[in-house]
Every structure is written in structure tokens, then in C-alpha cells.
Amino acid sequence: MQGSTMTAFSVAFYWIGTFAIVAAVVNSAGIVAIFRHREWAER
């Protein structure tokens, strides 16, 4: 039973980590896109 709990925790931690990485990448891409668009709009 303890092994099952550890596995469930591992899967949950994996999904949280994956979501955090994806969110960070999307956030960085959004910042870069806004920065480039703002720089282009100023011209």
C-alpha cells in the first residue's frame, strides 16, 4: 500500500513539474513576444 502511495505521489509531482515547466516556457515566450512587439510598435 505504501508503494502505491509513493507511485501516486510521484505521478502527481511529475505532472506538477511538467505544468510548471510548460507555464514557465509559455510565460517566457509571451514576455519575449510582447517585448518584440512593443519594440516594433515604437518604430
mmCIF entry with sequence, helices, sheets and N, C-alpha, C, O atoms, coordinates in Angstrom:
data_MODEL
# 
_entry.id   MODEL 
# 
_entity.id                         1 
_entity.type                       polymer 
_entity.pdbx_number_of_molecules   1 
# 
_entity_poly.entity_id                      1 
_entity_poly.type                           'polypeptide(L)' 
_entity_poly.nstd_linkage                   no 
_entity_poly.nstd_monomer                   no 
_entity_poly.pdbx_seq_one_letter_code       MQGSTMTAFSVAFYWIGTFAIVAAVVNSAGIVAIFRHREWAER 
_entity_poly.pdbx_seq_one_letter_code_can   MQGSTMTAFSVAFYWIGTFAIVAAVVNSAGIVAIFRHREWAER 
_entity_poly.pdbx_strand_id                 A 
# 
loop_
_entity_poly_seq.entity_id 
_entity_poly_seq.num 
_entity_poly_seq.mon_id 
_entity_poly_seq.hetero 
1 1  MET n 
1 2  GLN n 
1 3  GLY n 
1 4  SER n 
1 5  THR n 
1 6  MET n 
1 7  THR n 
1 8  ALA n 
1 9  PHE n 
1 10 SER n 
1 11 VAL n 
1 12 ALA n 
1 13 PHE n 
1 14 TYR n 
1 15 TRP n 
1 16 ILE n 
1 17 GLY n 
1 18 THR n 
1 19 PHE n 
1 20 ALA n 
1 21 ILE n 
1 22 VAL n 
1 23 ALA n 
1 24 ALA n 
1 25 VAL n 
1 26 VAL n 
1 27 ASN n 
1 28 SER n 
1 29 ALA n 
1 30 GLY n 
1 31 ILE n 
1 32 VAL n 
1 33 ALA n 
1 34 ILE n 
1 35 PHE n 
1 36 ARG n 
1 37 HIS n 
1 38 ARG n 
1 39 GLU n 
1 40 TRP n 
1 41 ALA n 
1 42 GLU n 
1 43 ARG n 
# 
_struct_asym.id          A 
_struct_asym.entity_id   1 
# 
_struct_conf.conf_type_id            HELX_P 
_struct_conf.id                      HELX_P1 
_struct_conf.pdbx_PDB_helix_id       AA1 
_struct_conf.beg_label_comp_id       GLN 
_struct_conf.beg_label_asym_id       A 
_struct_conf.beg_label_seq_id        2 
_struct_conf.pdbx_beg_PDB_ins_code   ? 
_struct_conf.end_label_comp_id       GLU 
_struct_conf.end_label_asym_id       A 
_struct_conf.end_label_seq_id        42 
_struct_conf.pdbx_end_PDB_ins_code   ? 
_struct_conf.beg_auth_comp_id        GLN 
_struct_conf.beg_auth_asym_id        A 
_struct_conf.beg_auth_seq_id         2 
_struct_conf.end_auth_comp_id        GLU 
_struct_conf.end_auth_asym_id        A 
_struct_conf.end_auth_seq_id         42 
_struct_conf.pdbx_PDB_helix_class    1 
_struct_conf.details                 ? 
_struct_conf.pdbx_PDB_helix_length   41 
# 
_struct_conf_type.id          HELX_P 
_struct_conf_type.criteria    ? 
_struct_conf_type.reference   ? 
# 
loop_
_atom_site.group_PDB 
_atom_site.id 
_atom_site.type_symbol 
_atom_site.label_atom_id 
_atom_site.label_alt_id 
_atom_site.label_comp_id 
_atom_site.label_asym_id 
_atom_site.label_entity_id 
_atom_site.label_seq_id 
_atom_site.pdbx_PDB_ins_code 
_atom_site.Cartn_x 
_atom_site.Cartn_y 
_atom_site.Cartn_z 
_atom_site.occupancy 
_atom_site.B_iso_or_equiv 
_atom_site.pdbx_formal_charge 
_atom_site.auth_seq_id 
_atom_site.auth_comp_id 
_atom_site.auth_asym_id 
_atom_site.auth_atom_id 
_atom_site.pdbx_PDB_model_num 
ATOM 1   N N  . MET A 1 1  ? 0.840 -1.204 0.000   1.00 0.00 ? 1  MET A N  1 
ATOM 2   C CA . MET A 1 1  ? 0.000 0.000  0.000   1.00 0.00 ? 1  MET A CA 1 
ATOM 3   C C  . MET A 1 1  ? 0.874 1.253  0.000   1.00 0.00 ? 1  MET A C  1 
ATOM 4   O O  . MET A 1 1  ? 0.542 2.256  -0.632  1.00 0.00 ? 1  MET A O  1 
ATOM 5   N N  . GLN A 1 2  ? 2.000 1.179  0.721   1.00 0.00 ? 2  GLN A N  1 
ATOM 6   C CA . GLN A 1 2  ? 2.882 2.342  0.769   1.00 0.00 ? 2  GLN A CA 1 
ATOM 7   C C  . GLN A 1 2  ? 3.500 2.596  -0.608  1.00 0.00 ? 2  GLN A C  1 
ATOM 8   O O  . GLN A 1 2  ? 3.676 3.745  -1.013  1.00 0.00 ? 2  GLN A O  1 
ATOM 9   N N  . GLY A 1 3  ? 3.830 1.509  -1.328  1.00 0.00 ? 3  GLY A N  1 
ATOM 10  C CA . GLY A 1 3  ? 4.404 1.676  -2.659  1.00 0.00 ? 3  GLY A CA 1 
ATOM 11  C C  . GLY A 1 3  ? 3.410 2.349  -3.590  1.00 0.00 ? 3  GLY A C  1 
ATOM 12  O O  . GLY A 1 3  ? 3.793 3.178  -4.416  1.00 0.00 ? 3  GLY A O  1 
ATOM 13  N N  . SER A 1 4  ? 2.142 2.001  -3.462  1.00 0.00 ? 4  SER A N  1 
ATOM 14  C CA . SER A 1 4  ? 1.105 2.612  -4.302  1.00 0.00 ? 4  SER A CA 1 
ATOM 15  C C  . SER A 1 4  ? 1.004 4.109  -4.009  1.00 0.00 ? 4  SER A C  1 
ATOM 16  O O  . SER A 1 4  ? 0.847 4.919  -4.922  1.00 0.00 ? 4  SER A O  1 
ATOM 17  N N  . THR A 1 5  ? 1.096 4.465  -2.734  1.00 0.00 ? 5  THR A N  1 
ATOM 18  C CA . THR A 1 5  ? 1.007 5.873  -2.354  1.00 0.00 ? 5  THR A CA 1 
ATOM 19  C C  . THR A 1 5  ? 2.205 6.644  -2.919  1.00 0.00 ? 5  THR A C  1 
ATOM 20  O O  . THR A 1 5  ? 2.048 7.755  -3.425  1.00 0.00 ? 5  THR A O  1 
ATOM 21  N N  . MET A 1 6  ? 3.385 6.057  -2.831  1.00 0.00 ? 6  MET A N  1 
ATOM 22  C CA . MET A 1 6  ? 4.587 6.713  -3.349  1.00 0.00 ? 6  MET A CA 1 
ATOM 23  C C  . MET A 1 6  ? 4.473 6.900  -4.865  1.00 0.00 ? 6  MET A C  1 
ATOM 24  O O  . MET A 1 6  ? 4.873 7.936  -5.397  1.00 0.00 ? 6  MET A O  1 
ATOM 25  N N  . THR A 1 7  ? 3.924 5.893  -5.557  1.00 0.00 ? 7  THR A N  1 
ATOM 26  C CA . THR A 1 7  ? 3.774 5.986  -7.005  1.00 0.00 ? 7  THR A CA 1 
ATOM 27  C C  . THR A 1 7  ? 2.808 7.120  -7.365  1.00 0.00 ? 7  THR A C  1 
ATOM 28  O O  . THR A 1 7  ? 3.073 7.904  -8.276  1.00 0.00 ? 7  THR A O  1 
ATOM 29  N N  . ALA A 1 8  ? 1.695 7.197  -6.647  1.00 0.00 ? 8  ALA A N  1 
ATOM 30  C CA . ALA A 1 8  ? 0.709 8.250  -6.907  1.00 0.00 ? 8  ALA A CA 1 
ATOM 31  C C  . ALA A 1 8  ? 1.331 9.617  -6.663  1.00 0.00 ? 8  ALA A C  1 
ATOM 32  O O  . ALA A 1 8  ? 1.111 10.554 -7.430  1.00 0.00 ? 8  ALA A O  1 
ATOM 33  N N  . PHE A 1 9  ? 2.110 9.727  -5.591  1.00 0.00 ? 9  PHE A N  1 
ATOM 34  C CA . PHE A 1 9  ? 2.768 10.995 -5.283  1.00 0.00 ? 9  PHE A CA 1 
ATOM 35  C C  . PHE A 1 9  ? 3.777 11.341 -6.372  1.00 0.00 ? 9  PHE A C  1 
ATOM 36  O O  . PHE A 1 9  ? 3.901 12.500 -6.768  1.00 0.00 ? 9  PHE A O  1 
ATOM 37  N N  . SER A 1 10 ? 4.501 10.323 -6.856  1.00 0.00 ? 10 SER A N  1 
ATOM 38  C CA . SER A 1 10 ? 5.498 10.549 -7.900  1.00 0.00 ? 10 SER A CA 1 
ATOM 39  C C  . SER A 1 10 ? 4.823 11.045 -9.176  1.00 0.00 ? 10 SER A C  1 
ATOM 40  O O  . SER A 1 10 ? 5.317 11.969 -9.821  1.00 0.00 ? 10 SER A O  1 
ATOM 41  N N  . VAL A 1 11 ? 3.707 10.439 -9.539  1.00 0.00 ? 11 VAL A N  1 
ATOM 42  C CA . VAL A 1 11 ? 2.981 10.853 -10.748 1.00 0.00 ? 11 VAL A CA 1 
ATOM 43  C C  . VAL A 1 11 ? 2.459 12.278 -10.583 1.00 0.00 ? 11 VAL A C  1 
ATOM 44  O O  . VAL A 1 11 ? 2.562 13.090 -11.503 1.00 0.00 ? 11 VAL A O  1 
ATOM 45  N N  . ALA A 1 12 ? 1.900 12.580 -9.417  1.00 0.00 ? 12 ALA A N  1 
ATOM 46  C CA . ALA A 1 12 ? 1.371 13.924 -9.166  1.00 0.00 ? 12 ALA A CA 1 
ATOM 47  C C  . ALA A 1 12 ? 2.507 14.945 -9.233  1.00 0.00 ? 12 ALA A C  1 
ATOM 48  O O  . ALA A 1 12 ? 2.353 16.013 -9.825  1.00 0.00 ? 12 ALA A O  1 
ATOM 49  N N  . PHE A 1 13 ? 3.652 14.611 -8.620  1.00 0.00 ? 13 PHE A N  1 
ATOM 50  C CA . PHE A 1 13 ? 4.795 15.517 -8.631  1.00 0.00 ? 13 PHE A CA 1 
ATOM 51  C C  . PHE A 1 13 ? 5.295 15.721 -10.056 1.00 0.00 ? 13 PHE A C  1 
ATOM 52  O O  . PHE A 1 13 ? 5.689 16.825 -10.432 1.00 0.00 ? 13 PHE A O  1 
ATOM 53  N N  . TYR A 1 14 ? 5.275 14.631 -10.858 1.00 0.00 ? 14 TYR A N  1 
ATOM 54  C CA . TYR A 1 14 ? 5.712 14.716 -12.258 1.00 0.00 ? 14 TYR A CA 1 
ATOM 55  C C  . TYR A 1 14 ? 4.809 15.662 -13.042 1.00 0.00 ? 14 TYR A C  1 
ATOM 56  O O  . TYR A 1 14 ? 5.299 16.487 -13.813 1.00 0.00 ? 14 TYR A O  1 
ATOM 57  N N  . TRP A 1 15 ? 3.490 15.552 -12.852 1.00 0.00 ? 15 TRP A N  1 
ATOM 58  C CA . TRP A 1 15 ? 2.562 16.424 -13.576 1.00 0.00 ? 15 TRP A CA 1 
ATOM 59  C C  . TRP A 1 15 ? 2.706 17.869 -13.135 1.00 0.00 ? 15 TRP A C  1 
ATOM 60  O O  . TRP A 1 15 ? 2.631 18.781 -13.959 1.00 0.00 ? 15 TRP A O  1 
ATOM 61  N N  . ILE A 1 16 ? 2.916 18.089 -11.828 1.00 0.00 ? 16 ILE A N  1 
ATOM 62  C CA . ILE A 1 16 ? 3.092 19.458 -11.331 1.00 0.00 ? 16 ILE A CA 1 
ATOM 63  C C  . ILE A 1 16 ? 4.364 20.060 -11.930 1.00 0.00 ? 16 ILE A C  1 
ATOM 64  O O  . ILE A 1 16 ? 4.381 21.218 -12.347 1.00 0.00 ? 16 ILE A O  1 
ATOM 65  N N  . GLY A 1 17 ? 5.420 19.256 -11.964 1.00 0.00 ? 17 GLY A N  1 
ATOM 66  C CA . GLY A 1 17 ? 6.681 19.721 -12.530 1.00 0.00 ? 17 GLY A CA 1 
ATOM 67  C C  . GLY A 1 17 ? 6.547 20.030 -14.007 1.00 0.00 ? 17 GLY A C  1 
ATOM 68  O O  . GLY A 1 17 ? 7.059 21.041 -14.487 1.00 0.00 ? 17 GLY A O  1 
ATOM 69  N N  . THR A 1 18 ? 5.851 19.150 -14.733 1.00 0.00 ? 18 THR A N  1 
ATOM 70  C CA . THR A 1 18 ? 5.645 19.363 -16.163 1.00 0.00 ? 18 THR A CA 1 
ATOM 71  C C  . THR A 1 18 ? 4.854 20.638 -16.405 1.00 0.00 ? 18 THR A C  1 
ATOM 72  O O  . THR A 1 18 ? 5.202 21.438 -17.273 1.00 0.00 ? 18 THR A O  1 
ATOM 73  N N  . PHE A 1 19 ? 3.776 20.826 -15.626 1.00 0.00 ? 19 PHE A N  1 
ATOM 74  C CA . PHE A 1 19 ? 2.950 22.019 -15.777 1.00 0.00 ? 19 PHE A CA 1 
ATOM 75  C C  . PHE A 1 19 ? 3.760 23.279 -15.479 1.00 0.00 ? 19 PHE A C  1 
ATOM 76  O O  . PHE A 1 19 ? 3.617 24.292 -16.163 1.00 0.00 ? 19 PHE A O  1 
ATOM 77  N N  . ALA A 1 20 ? 4.616 23.211 -14.445 1.00 0.00 ? 20 ALA A N  1 
ATOM 78  C CA . ALA A 1 20 ? 5.431 24.370 -14.072 1.00 0.00 ? 20 ALA A CA 1 
ATOM 79  C C  . ALA A 1 20 ? 6.407 24.716 -15.203 1.00 0.00 ? 20 ALA A C  1 
ATOM 80  O O  . ALA A 1 20 ? 6.603 25.889 -15.518 1.00 0.00 ? 20 ALA A O  1 
ATOM 81  N N  . ILE A 1 21 ? 7.014 23.697 -15.810 1.00 0.00 ? 21 ILE A N  1 
ATOM 82  C CA . ILE A 1 21 ? 7.972 23.933 -16.896 1.00 0.00 ? 21 ILE A CA 1 
ATOM 83  C C  . ILE A 1 21 ? 7.260 24.528 -18.107 1.00 0.00 ? 21 ILE A C  1 
ATOM 84  O O  . ILE A 1 21 ? 7.740 25.489 -18.709 1.00 0.00 ? 21 ILE A O  1 
ATOM 85  N N  . VAL A 1 22 ? 6.104 23.945 -18.461 1.00 0.00 ? 22 VAL A N  1 
ATOM 86  C CA . VAL A 1 22 ? 5.341 24.448 -19.612 1.00 0.00 ? 22 VAL A CA 1 
ATOM 87  C C  . VAL A 1 22 ? 4.900 25.887 -19.364 1.00 0.00 ? 22 VAL A C  1 
ATOM 88  O O  . VAL A 1 22 ? 4.979 26.730 -20.257 1.00 0.00 ? 22 VAL A O  1 
ATOM 89  N N  . ALA A 1 23 ? 4.431 26.164 -18.136 1.00 0.00 ? 23 ALA A N  1 
ATOM 90  C CA . ALA A 1 23 ? 3.975 27.517 -17.803 1.00 0.00 ? 23 ALA A CA 1 
ATOM 91  C C  . ALA A 1 23 ? 5.140 28.506 -17.899 1.00 0.00 ? 23 ALA A C  1 
ATOM 92  O O  . ALA A 1 23 ? 4.970 29.629 -18.372 1.00 0.00 ? 23 ALA A O  1 
ATOM 93  N N  . ALA A 1 24 ? 6.325 28.079 -17.447 1.00 0.00 ? 24 ALA A N  1 
ATOM 94  C CA . ALA A 1 24 ? 7.495 28.959 -17.494 1.00 0.00 ? 24 ALA A CA 1 
ATOM 95  C C  . ALA A 1 24 ? 7.882 29.255 -18.949 1.00 0.00 ? 24 ALA A C  1 
ATOM 96  O O  . ALA A 1 24 ? 8.213 30.391 -19.291 1.00 0.00 ? 24 ALA A O  1 
ATOM 97  N N  . VAL A 1 25 ? 7.837 28.227 -19.796 1.00 0.00 ? 25 VAL A N  1 
ATOM 98  C CA . VAL A 1 25 ? 8.191 28.408 -21.211 1.00 0.00 ? 25 VAL A CA 1 
ATOM 99  C C  . VAL A 1 25 ? 7.191 29.336 -21.890 1.00 0.00 ? 25 VAL A C  1 
ATOM 100 O O  . VAL A 1 25 ? 7.578 30.252 -22.615 1.00 0.00 ? 25 VAL A O  1 
ATOM 101 N N  . VAL A 1 26 ? 5.897 29.095 -21.651 1.00 0.00 ? 26 VAL A N  1 
ATOM 102 C CA . VAL A 1 26 ? 4.858 29.933 -22.258 1.00 0.00 ? 26 VAL A CA 1 
ATOM 103 C C  . VAL A 1 26 ? 4.986 31.375 -21.767 1.00 0.00 ? 26 VAL A C  1 
ATOM 104 O O  . VAL A 1 26 ? 4.843 32.319 -22.544 1.00 0.00 ? 26 VAL A O  1 
ATOM 105 N N  . ASN A 1 27 ? 5.258 31.534 -20.462 1.00 0.00 ? 27 ASN A N  1 
ATOM 106 C CA . ASN A 1 27 ? 5.396 32.873 -19.889 1.00 0.00 ? 27 ASN A CA 1 
ATOM 107 C C  . ASN A 1 27 ? 6.593 33.597 -20.513 1.00 0.00 ? 27 ASN A C  1 
ATOM 108 O O  . ASN A 1 27 ? 6.501 34.774 -20.860 1.00 0.00 ? 27 ASN A O  1 
ATOM 109 N N  . SER A 1 28 ? 7.712 32.886 -20.652 1.00 0.00 ? 28 SER A N  1 
ATOM 110 C CA . SER A 1 28 ? 8.903 33.491 -21.253 1.00 0.00 ? 28 SER A CA 1 
ATOM 111 C C  . SER A 1 28 ? 8.628 33.875 -22.702 1.00 0.00 ? 28 SER A C  1 
ATOM 112 O O  . SER A 1 28 ? 9.021 34.952 -23.151 1.00 0.00 ? 28 SER A O  1 
ATOM 113 N N  . ALA A 1 29 ? 7.951 32.990 -23.429 1.00 0.00 ? 29 ALA A N  1 
ATOM 114 C CA . ALA A 1 29 ? 7.638 33.272 -24.835 1.00 0.00 ? 29 ALA A CA 1 
ATOM 115 C C  . ALA A 1 29 ? 6.730 34.496 -24.929 1.00 0.00 ? 29 ALA A C  1 
ATOM 116 O O  . ALA A 1 29 ? 6.889 35.328 -25.823 1.00 0.00 ? 29 ALA A O  1 
ATOM 117 N N  . GLY A 1 30 ? 5.783 34.600 -24.007 1.00 0.00 ? 30 GLY A N  1 
ATOM 118 C CA . GLY A 1 30 ? 4.873 35.744 -24.005 1.00 0.00 ? 30 GLY A CA 1 
ATOM 119 C C  . GLY A 1 30 ? 5.614 37.042 -23.729 1.00 0.00 ? 30 GLY A C  1 
ATOM 120 O O  . GLY A 1 30 ? 5.337 38.066 -24.354 1.00 0.00 ? 30 GLY A O  1 
ATOM 121 N N  . ILE A 1 31 ? 6.554 37.002 -22.796 1.00 0.00 ? 31 ILE A N  1 
ATOM 122 C CA . ILE A 1 31 ? 7.328 38.204 -22.459 1.00 0.00 ? 31 ILE A CA 1 
ATOM 123 C C  . ILE A 1 31 ? 8.169 38.630 -23.666 1.00 0.00 ? 31 ILE A C  1 
ATOM 124 O O  . ILE A 1 31 ? 8.234 39.812 -24.001 1.00 0.00 ? 31 ILE A O  1 
ATOM 125 N N  . VAL A 1 32 ? 8.806 37.659 -24.308 1.00 0.00 ? 32 VAL A N  1 
ATOM 126 C CA . VAL A 1 32 ? 9.638 37.962 -25.484 1.00 0.00 ? 32 VAL A CA 1 
ATOM 127 C C  . VAL A 1 32 ? 8.773 38.533 -26.601 1.00 0.00 ? 32 VAL A C  1 
ATOM 128 O O  . VAL A 1 32 ? 9.160 39.498 -27.259 1.00 0.00 ? 32 VAL A O  1 
ATOM 129 N N  . ALA A 1 33 ? 7.587 37.928 -26.816 1.00 0.00 ? 33 ALA A N  1 
ATOM 130 C CA . ALA A 1 33 ? 6.688 38.387 -27.884 1.00 0.00 ? 33 ALA A CA 1 
ATOM 131 C C  . ALA A 1 33 ? 6.223 39.816 -27.615 1.00 0.00 ? 33 ALA A C  1 
ATOM 132 O O  . ALA A 1 33 ? 6.195 40.646 -28.524 1.00 0.00 ? 33 ALA A O  1 
ATOM 133 N N  . ILE A 1 34 ? 5.859 40.099 -26.368 1.00 0.00 ? 34 ILE A N  1 
ATOM 134 C CA . ILE A 1 34 ? 5.399 41.446 -26.012 1.00 0.00 ? 34 ILE A CA 1 
ATOM 135 C C  . ILE A 1 34 ? 6.551 42.452 -26.162 1.00 0.00 ? 34 ILE A C  1 
ATOM 136 O O  . ILE A 1 34 ? 6.361 43.560 -26.662 1.00 0.00 ? 34 ILE A O  1 
ATOM 137 N N  . PHE A 1 35 ? 7.749 42.042 -25.718 1.00 0.00 ? 35 PHE A N  1 
ATOM 138 C CA . PHE A 1 35 ? 8.907 42.936 -25.814 1.00 0.00 ? 35 PHE A CA 1 
ATOM 139 C C  . PHE A 1 35 ? 9.209 43.265 -27.280 1.00 0.00 ? 35 PHE A C  1 
ATOM 140 O O  . PHE A 1 35 ? 9.446 44.423 -27.625 1.00 0.00 ? 35 PHE A O  1 
ATOM 141 N N  . ARG A 1 36 ? 9.199 42.240 -28.138 1.00 0.00 ? 36 ARG A N  1 
ATOM 142 C CA . ARG A 1 36 ? 9.484 42.464 -29.562 1.00 0.00 ? 36 ARG A CA 1 
ATOM 143 C C  . ARG A 1 36 ? 8.379 43.299 -30.208 1.00 0.00 ? 36 ARG A C  1 
ATOM 144 O O  . ARG A 1 36 ? 8.651 44.185 -31.018 1.00 0.00 ? 36 ARG A O  1 
ATOM 145 N N  . HIS A 1 37 ? 7.135 43.009 -29.842 1.00 0.00 ? 37 HIS A N  1 
ATOM 146 C CA . HIS A 1 37 ? 6.015 43.754 -30.425 1.00 0.00 ? 37 HIS A CA 1 
ATOM 147 C C  . HIS A 1 37 ? 6.070 45.215 -29.977 1.00 0.00 ? 37 HIS A C  1 
ATOM 148 O O  . HIS A 1 37 ? 5.820 46.124 -30.769 1.00 0.00 ? 37 HIS A O  1 
ATOM 149 N N  . ARG A 1 38 ? 6.395 45.431 -28.717 1.00 0.00 ? 38 ARG A N  1 
ATOM 150 C CA . ARG A 1 38 ? 6.476 46.797 -28.188 1.00 0.00 ? 38 ARG A CA 1 
ATOM 151 C C  . ARG A 1 38 ? 7.614 47.546 -28.885 1.00 0.00 ? 38 ARG A C  1 
ATOM 152 O O  . ARG A 1 38 ? 7.481 48.722 -29.225 1.00 0.00 ? 38 ARG A O  1 
ATOM 153 N N  . GLU A 1 39 ? 8.728 46.850 -29.090 1.00 0.00 ? 39 GLU A N  1 
ATOM 154 C CA . GLU A 1 39 ? 9.866 47.482 -29.751 1.00 0.00 ? 39 GLU A CA 1 
ATOM 155 C C  . GLU A 1 39 ? 9.504 47.796 -31.207 1.00 0.00 ? 39 GLU A C  1 
ATOM 156 O O  . GLU A 1 39 ? 9.898 48.840 -31.727 1.00 0.00 ? 39 GLU A O  1 
ATOM 157 N N  . TRP A 1 40 ? 8.763 46.909 -31.867 1.00 0.00 ? 40 TRP A N  1 
ATOM 158 C CA . TRP A 1 40 ? 8.357 47.129 -33.254 1.00 0.00 ? 40 TRP A CA 1 
ATOM 159 C C  . TRP A 1 40 ? 7.316 48.253 -33.342 1.00 0.00 ? 40 TRP A C  1 
ATOM 160 O O  . TRP A 1 40 ? 7.304 49.023 -34.302 1.00 0.00 ? 40 TRP A O  1 
ATOM 161 N N  . ALA A 1 41 ? 6.442 48.338 -32.331 1.00 0.00 ? 41 ALA A N  1 
ATOM 162 C CA . ALA A 1 41 ? 5.375 49.349 -32.345 1.00 0.00 ? 41 ALA A CA 1 
ATOM 163 C C  . ALA A 1 41 ? 5.956 50.757 -32.153 1.00 0.00 ? 41 ALA A C  1 
ATOM 164 O O  . ALA A 1 41 ? 5.374 51.743 -32.605 1.00 0.00 ? 41 ALA A O  1 
ATOM 165 N N  . GLU A 1 42 ? 7.102 50.836 -31.482 1.00 0.00 ? 42 GLU A N  1 
ATOM 166 C CA . GLU A 1 42 ? 7.681 52.164 -31.214 1.00 0.00 ? 42 GLU A CA 1 
ATOM 167 C C  . GLU A 1 42 ? 8.297 52.777 -32.466 1.00 0.00 ? 42 GLU A C  1 
ATOM 168 O O  . GLU A 1 42 ? 8.494 53.990 -32.531 1.00 0.00 ? 42 GLU A O  1 
ATOM 169 N N  . ARG A 1 43 ? 8.601 51.945 -33.459 1.00 0.00 ? 43 ARG A N  1 
ATOM 170 C CA . ARG A 1 43 ? 9.242 52.469 -34.672 1.00 0.00 ? 43 ARG A CA 1 
ATOM 171 C C  . ARG A 1 43 ? 8.270 53.297 -35.498 1.00 0.00 ? 43 ARG A C  1 
ATOM 172 O O  . ARG A 1 43 ? 8.641 53.814 -36.552 1.00 0.00 ? 43 ARG A O  1 
# 
